[in-house]
Amino acid sequence: MRIGRTIRLVSLFIGLGYQISVGQVLTPAQTRADLSYLKRKLDLLHPGMGYYTPQARMEQLYDSLYNRLTSPIDYLTFFHHVSPLIAALKDGHTNLNHRKNYIDKHTRFLPFYIRLVDAQYFISHNVSSDTSLQRGTELFTINGRPVNELHRELMNTDHSGSDGDNLTGRRQWSLIQFADYYAAWFGWADSITVTYRLTGDSLIRQTRLKCLTLQDFRSTIRRRYGVELDKRPNLSVQLVDTLTHTAVLRVSSFMGFKKNDPFQWAFNRRLKRAFKQVRHDNVQNLIVDMQGNGGGIVANSARLLRYWMPKPFRIMEHEEMKKAARAELVTSWNPFSALNFSLQYRTDNAGGFASRSSNRRYRPRHRDSFTGNLYFLLNGASFSATTSVLAKTLDAGMGTFVGEASGSAYWGDFAGHFKTVTMPNSRLQVRIPLKKLTHSVGAERANGFTIEPDFIVTRNFDDLITNRDYVLDYTLRLIREGIVVRPGLEKQSIRNRTLQASR
């Protein structure tokens, strides 16, 4: 009895602590101070202020948000209030985040993954205790609100992973991380009410589902769907069709493999090993799978490009920062930071700083280079350094692109170095990129604002039910039919067959 009472008391205190945290009330003076602090930091540091949304419009929006802060509001309402200012930047690298420990091990998440087929939403993975909600169950409402309406709201409030007016990144991330987005925007609850329809049934049902902590969510996913989890290591090579000599190179990230590896030797070794295998297996059609690759270190994207680029190349044309960014990179506790900064950057005509290394040229690798046909699998979550690889390859007149448009712009993005600012009263956090990175590409080579696919491939219901990699399947069919939009170096003298198709 005493143990049970103790557990109940601990649970009560945890619940009260969460309610107090969420229910924090901020005064107008506090919220105005926070908003003006954020605006000042954005103006000083963000290299893209006024780029996608005109500066005059940004000022009008800020004034409107500031002037409406006339009454005390709770923490989550203020989070919603600040969101439009960040969203208006239309920069996928600028993120509004909750204060530290707002999302923690006690946070509860929606107990399922959902996927979109045409205009309908279906459960793809169910981790709730109600196992009747099989894959393919159509989901209509959550707590009385239509799922399409919820999805649209989450897409519009968070531009993470998607630049400009591009929708693919916002759509992709908000679906992949729907449970995370929902908890961050609406707050978490112990349970939710959903309406749904089982596969092959006409009856719309309603039930209440318990939400799960992250630990319980992950353990249930592994137990129920472990065989389906993508366990391919980054930079792994798999021969998938011996008849057409086709292999898949999985590139899931451009981040390093080790924390203490400033020269990225581990990444480079893994990359060398991959292309040795490509050569050993006599691969003639290489599928580079970069679906869901959110980016990473630009130098690693250059290392990958060296294996198929035909001549020396630069990744970036310009790398620029505002004047105030220097103070974020030069610190008093590191006596070498000022020297390092002066070695890497010079003053520019705009009063800021430009990188001295943007003119760096990378030489193609001759040993183990790939000269066959390249096929790229991409989606909205192919972002940042991933788009750098895609843009440079497209600019070189190489590759066949399959899937959906990438999340980043063809021209470049705002990234490189980052500063996370914390508002003094609410403790909301905003990650601000410090550099404007402009790709060294020709504007006339662009096939859209982002990297657009040559073949748009979307999920159908059968793909959902079978959990099939439908983009890969479609690409294999292209290869078997001999369809190449931009052939490899060995075949560029042959007139290629350019097609546009939708599945």
C-alpha positions in Angstrom: 0.0 0.0 0.0 2.7 2.4 1.0 4.7 1.8 -2.3 1.5 2.3 -4.4 0.7 5.5 -2.5 4.3 6.8 -3.1 4.0 6.0 -6.9 0.7 7.9 -7.1 2.2 10.9 -5.3 5.2 11.0 -7.6 2.9 10.8 -10.6 0.8 13.6 -9.2 3.8 15.8 -8.7 5.1 15.1 -12.2 1.7 16.0 -13.6 1.4 19.1 -11.6 4.9 20.1 -12.7 4.0 19.7 -16.3 0.7 21.7 -15.9 2.6 24.6 -14.1 5.2 24.6 -16.9 2.6 24.7 -19.7 0.4 27.1 -17.8 3.1 29.7 -17.2 1.6 33.1 -17.7 3.7 35.8 -19.3 3.0 39.5 -18.8 2.7 41.9 -21.8 6.0 43.4 -20.8 7.7 40.0 -20.8 6.3 38.9 -24.1 7.1 42.2 -25.8 10.6 42.1 -24.4 11.1 38.5 -25.8 9.7 39.4 -29.2 11.9 42.5 -29.6 14.9 40.5 -28.4 14.3 37.9 -31.1 13.7 40.5 -33.8 17.0 42.3 -32.9 18.9 39.0 -33.1 17.4 38.1 -36.4 18.2 41.5 -37.9 21.8 41.3 -36.6 22.6 37.7 -37.5 20.2 36.1 -40.1 21.7 36.5 -43.6 18.3 35.9 -45.2 16.2 38.6 -43.7 14.1 40.0 -46.6 15.2 37.3 -49.0 12.0 35.2 -49.4 9.7 37.7 -47.7 10.4 41.4 -48.4 11.8 43.3 -45.5 8.9 45.7 -45.4 6.5 42.8 -45.0 8.6 41.4 -42.2 8.5 44.8 -40.4 4.7 45.0 -40.8 4.3 41.5 -39.5 6.6 42.2 -36.5 4.7 45.4 -35.6 1.4 43.6 -35.8 2.6 40.8 -33.6 4.2 43.2 -31.1 1.2 45.5 -30.9 -1.2 42.6 -30.2 0.7 41.7 -27.0 -1.5 43.7 -24.7 -2.7 41.0 -22.3 -1.1 38.2 -20.2 -0.9 35.0 -22.2 0.3 31.5 -21.3 3.5 29.9 -22.6 2.0 27.8 -25.4 -0.1 30.6 -26.7 3.0 32.8 -26.9 4.8 30.0 -28.8 1.9 30.1 -31.3 2.2 33.9 -31.4 5.9 33.9 -32.3 5.6 31.2 -34.9 4.4 33.4 -37.8 7.5 35.6 -37.6 9.8 32.6 -38.0 7.6 31.0 -40.7 7.6 34.2 -42.7 11.4 33.8 -43.2 10.6 30.7 -45.3 14.0 29.3 -44.3 14.2 25.6 -43.6 17.2 26.0 -41.4 15.6 28.5 -39.0 13.7 26.7 -36.3 11.4 27.9 -33.4 11.8 25.4 -30.5 10.4 25.0 -27.1 12.4 25.8 -24.1 14.7 23.2 -22.7 13.0 20.1 -21.2 9.5 21.2 -22.4 9.6 18.0 -24.5 11.0 15.3 -22.2 10.7 11.6 -21.2 7.3 12.2 -19.7 5.8 13.7 -22.9 3.2 11.5 -24.6 2.8 11.2 -28.3 0.1 10.1 -30.7 0.3 6.2 -30.9 0.7 5.8 -34.7 2.4 6.9 -37.9 0.2 8.2 -40.7 0.8 8.4 -44.4 -0.9 10.2 -47.2 -2.4 8.5 -50.3 -3.9 11.0 -52.7 -6.0 13.1 -50.3 -6.6 10.4 -47.7 -4.8 9.7 -44.5 -4.0 6.1 -43.3 -2.4 4.5 -40.3 0.9 2.9 -41.5 2.2 1.8 -38.1 0.1 1.4 -35.0 1.7 1.3 -31.5 -1.6 1.7 -29.5 -3.1 -1.1 -27.4 -5.9 -1.4 -29.9 -4.4 -3.8 -32.4 -7.5 -3.8 -34.6 -6.1 -0.6 -36.2 -4.2 -2.4 -38.9 -2.1 -0.8 -41.5 -4.5 0.8 -44.1 -7.0 2.0 -41.5 -8.3 5.3 -42.8 -8.0 8.1 -40.2 -10.6 10.9 -40.3 -10.4 13.0 -37.1 -8.3 13.5 -34.0 -10.1 15.0 -31.1 -12.9 16.1 -33.4 -10.7 17.9 -36.0 -10.2 16.5 -39.5 -6.7 15.1 -40.0 -6.2 17.0 -43.3 -7.0 20.3 -41.4 -4.5 19.3 -38.6 -1.8 18.4 -41.2 -2.3 21.7 -43.1 -2.0 23.7 -39.8 1.2 21.9 -38.9 2.7 22.4 -42.3 1.9 26.2 -42.3 3.3 26.8 -38.8 6.7 25.1 -39.3 8.9 25.6 -42.3 11.7 23.4 -41.0 13.4 21.5 -43.8 11.7 23.4 -46.6 12.9 26.6 -48.3 10.9 29.4 -49.9 7.3 28.4 -51.0 8.3 24.8 -51.6 5.7 22.5 -50.0 7.4 19.1 -50.4 9.7 19.5 -47.4 7.0 20.8 -45.1 4.7 18.0 -46.2 7.3 15.3 -45.8 8.6 16.3 -42.4 5.2 17.0 -40.9 4.0 13.5 -41.9 7.2 11.6 -40.9 7.2 13.4 -37.5 3.4 14.0 -37.2 3.4 12.9 -33.6 6.3 15.2 -32.7 4.8 18.1 -34.5 1.4 17.5 -32.8 2.8 17.4 -29.3 4.9 20.5 -29.9 2.1 22.6 -31.3 -1.0 21.4 -29.4 0.7 20.1 -26.2 0.5 16.5 -25.2 -2.3 14.6 -23.5 -2.8 11.2 -21.9 -5.2 10.1 -24.6 -7.0 11.2 -27.8 -10.3 10.4 -29.5 -10.1 9.3 -33.2 -12.6 8.4 -35.9 -11.5 5.9 -38.4 -12.6 3.2 -40.9 -11.0 -0.2 -41.1 -9.8 -1.6 -44.4 -12.6 -3.1 -46.5 -15.3 -1.7 -44.1 -17.8 1.1 -44.7 -18.5 1.8 -41.0 -16.9 4.9 -39.5 -16.0 4.1 -35.9 -14.8 6.1 -32.9 -12.4 5.1 -30.1 -10.2 6.6 -27.5 -6.4 5.8 -27.6 -3.8 6.1 -24.9 -0.8 8.2 -25.9 2.7 6.8 -25.3 6.0 8.2 -24.0 8.8 8.1 -26.5 10.4 5.1 -24.8 7.2 3.1 -25.0 6.6 4.3 -28.5 10.0 3.1 -29.7 9.9 -0.2 -27.9 6.5 -1.1 -29.4 7.6 -0.1 -32.9 10.6 -2.4 -32.6 8.5 -5.2 -31.3 5.7 -5.0 -33.9 7.6 -3.7 -37.0 11.2 -4.5 -36.3 11.5 -6.5 -39.5 10.5 -3.4 -41.5 12.9 -0.9 -40.0 15.5 0.4 -42.4 18.7 -1.0 -41.1 21.0 -0.1 -44.0 24.1 1.6 -42.8 25.0 5.0 -44.2 27.1 4.6 -47.4 26.2 0.9 -47.7 26.1 -0.7 -51.2 23.6 -3.4 -52.2 23.5 -5.1 -55.6 19.8 -5.3 -56.4 19.8 -6.5 -60.0 22.6 -8.6 -61.5 20.9 -8.6 -65.0 21.2 -4.9 -65.4 24.2 -4.5 -63.1 22.3 -2.2 -60.7 23.3 -1.3 -57.2 21.8 1.0 -54.5 24.1 3.3 -52.6 22.3 4.4 -49.5 23.3 8.0 -48.4 21.3 8.7 -45.3 23.4 11.6 -43.9 26.4 13.8 -44.6 27.2 14.0 -40.9 30.4 12.4 -39.7 30.5 8.9 -38.2 32.6 10.0 -35.2 32.4 13.0 -32.9 36.1 13.7 -32.7 36.9 13.5 -36.4 37.4 17.1 -37.6 38.9 16.0 -41.0 36.0 13.4 -41.6 38.4 10.6 -42.2 35.9 8.0 -41.1 33.3 9.2 -43.7 36.0 9.3 -46.4 37.1 5.7 -45.6 33.5 4.4 -45.7 33.0 6.2 -49.0 36.1 4.7 -50.5 35.0 1.3 -49.4 31.6 1.8 -51.1 33.0 2.8 -54.5 35.5 0.0 -54.4 32.6 -2.4 -54.0 30.8 -0.6 -56.9 33.8 -1.2 -59.1 34.2 -4.8 -57.9 30.6 -5.6 -58.7 30.9 -4.0 -62.2 27.9 -1.7 -61.4 26.7 0.1 -64.5 23.6 1.7 -63.0 24.1 3.2 -59.6 21.0 4.3 -57.6 21.9 6.9 -55.0 19.2 6.8 -52.4 19.1 10.1 -50.6 15.5 10.0 -49.5 15.2 11.5 -46.0 18.8 12.8 -46.0 18.6 16.0 -44.1 22.1 17.1 -45.0 25.2 17.5 -42.8 28.8 18.6 -43.6 29.3 20.2 -47.0 32.8 18.8 -47.3 31.3 15.3 -47.2 28.9 16.1 -50.0 31.9 17.3 -52.0 33.7 14.0 -51.3 30.7 12.1 -52.7 30.6 14.2 -55.8 34.3 13.5 -56.6 33.4 10.0 -57.6 31.4 11.0 -60.6 32.0 14.7 -61.5 33.9 14.9 -64.8 36.2 17.8 -64.0 37.4 19.9 -61.1 34.5 21.7 -59.4 33.5 24.1 -56.6 30.5 23.5 -54.3 29.9 27.1 -53.4 30.2 30.3 -55.4 29.9 32.5 -52.2 29.7 32.1 -48.5 28.7 35.3 -46.7 27.9 36.4 -43.1 26.7 39.6 -41.5 29.2 41.7 -39.4 27.6 40.7 -36.1 28.2 37.0 -36.8 31.9 37.4 -36.0 31.1 37.8 -32.3 29.4 34.4 -32.4 32.4 32.6 -33.8 35.2 34.5 -31.9 35.1 33.7 -28.2 37.1 35.1 -25.3 37.7 31.6 -23.8 39.4 30.4 -27.0 42.5 32.5 -27.8 42.9 30.9 -31.2 39.3 31.7 -32.4 40.2 35.2 -33.6 43.2 34.0 -35.6 41.1 31.1 -37.0 38.4 33.5 -38.0 40.8 35.8 -39.8 42.3 32.9 -41.7 38.9 31.7 -42.8 37.1 34.9 -43.6 37.7 38.4 -45.0 35.7 41.5 -45.0 33.4 42.1 -48.0 31.9 45.1 -49.7 28.7 44.9 -47.7 30.4 45.3 -44.4 30.2 41.7 -43.5 32.4 38.7 -44.1 33.0 36.3 -46.9 34.7 32.9 -46.7 38.2 32.6 -48.1 37.5 28.9 -48.9 34.5 29.2 -51.1 36.9 29.2 -54.1 38.2 25.7 -53.1 38.2 23.4 -56.1 37.7 19.6 -55.6 39.4 17.3 -58.0 37.5 14.2 -59.4 38.8 10.9 -58.2 40.2 8.7 -61.0 40.5 5.5 -59.1 37.1 3.9 -58.4 35.3 6.8 -60.1 31.9 5.9 -61.4 31.1 6.5 -65.1 27.9 4.6 -65.6 24.3 5.8 -65.3 23.3 7.7 -62.1 19.8 7.6 -60.7 18.9 9.7 -57.6 16.0 8.9 -55.3 14.9 12.1 -53.6 12.0 13.5 -51.6 11.0 16.6 -49.6 13.2 15.5 -46.8 16.3 15.6 -49.1 17.6 18.8 -47.7 20.7 21.1 -47.2 23.9 19.4 -48.2 21.9 16.7 -50.0 20.5 19.4 -52.3 24.1 20.6 -52.9 24.9 17.2 -54.3 21.8 17.1 -56.5 22.3 20.7 -57.7 25.9 20.2 -58.7 25.0 16.9 -60.5 22.2 18.5 -62.4 24.4 21.5 -63.3 26.9 19.0 -64.7 24.2 17.5 -66.9 24.2 14.2 -65.2 21.7 12.0 -63.4 18.1 10.8 -63.6 16.0 12.2 -60.7 13.1 10.1 -59.3 10.6 10.8 -56.5 9.6 14.3 -55.5 11.2 17.8 -55.3 13.9 18.3 -52.7 13.4 20.5 -49.7 16.2 23.1 -50.5 16.6 25.6 -53.3 18.8 25.0 -56.3 20.6 28.3 -55.7 21.7 27.5 -52.2 20.5 28.1 -48.6 21.2 29.7 -45.3 23.3 27.4 -43.1 27.0 26.7 -42.3 27.2 28.0 -38.8 24.3 28.4 -36.3 23.4 30.4 -33.3 20.7 29.4 -30.9 19.1 32.3 -29.1 17.0 31.9 -26.0 14.4 34.5 -25.2 14.9 35.9 -21.7 11.4 35.3 -20.2 9.7 32.5 -22.0 13.0 30.7 -22.7 11.7 29.8 -26.2 14.7 29.0 -28.5 15.3 29.9 -32.1 18.1 28.4 -34.2 19.5 31.1 -36.6 21.8 30.2 -39.5 24.8 32.6 -39.8 25.9 32.0 -43.4 24.4 32.5 -46.9 25.7 29.6 -49.1 25.3 30.1 -52.8 25.9 27.1 -55.0 28.4 27.3 -57.8 25.8 26.4 -60.5 24.4 27.9 -63.6 20.9 29.4 -63.3 20.1 28.1 -66.8 20.6 24.5 -65.7 17.9 24.7 -63.0 14.8 22.5 -63.5 12.8 24.4 -60.9 13.2 26.3 -57.7 14.3 23.1 -56.0 15.7 20.0 -57.7 12.7 18.7 -59.5 12.3 15.0 -60.3 12.3 13.8 -63.9 9.8 11.2 -62.8 7.3 12.2 -60.1 6.4 9.1 -58.1 3.7 9.0 -55.4 2.5 6.4 -53.0 -0.6 4.3 -53.8 -2.7 2.2 -51.5 -1.0 -1.0 -52.4 2.4 0.6 -51.7 1.1 1.5 -48.2 -0.3 -1.9 -47.4 2.9 -3.7 -48.5 5.3 -1.1 -47.1 7.0 -1.1 -50.5 9.8 1.3 -51.4 7.8 2.5 -54.4 10.3 5.1 -55.6 13.0 2.4 -55.8 10.6 0.0 -57.6 9.8 2.6 -60.1 13.5 3.4 -60.7 14.3 -0.3 -61.2 11.6 -0.4 -63.9 13.2 2.6 -65.6 16.5 0.9 -65.7 15.1 -2.4 -67.0 13.4 -0.4 -69.8 16.7 1.4 -70.6 15.3 4.8 -69.8 18.0 7.4 -69.0 17.4 11.2 -68.9 21.1 12.2 -68.5 23.4 9.3 -69.2 26.7 8.6 -67.5 30.0 9.8 -68.9 30.4 6.6 -71.0 27.2 7.2 -72.8 26.9 11.0 -73.1 27.8 10.8 -76.8 24.6 8.7 -77.3 21.4 10.7 -77.8 19.4 10.3 -74.6 15.7 9.6 -74.2 14.2 12.4 -72.2 10.8 11.6 -70.7 8.4 13.1 -68.2 6.1 10.7 -66.3 3.8 10.6 -63.4 2.9 7.4 -61.6 
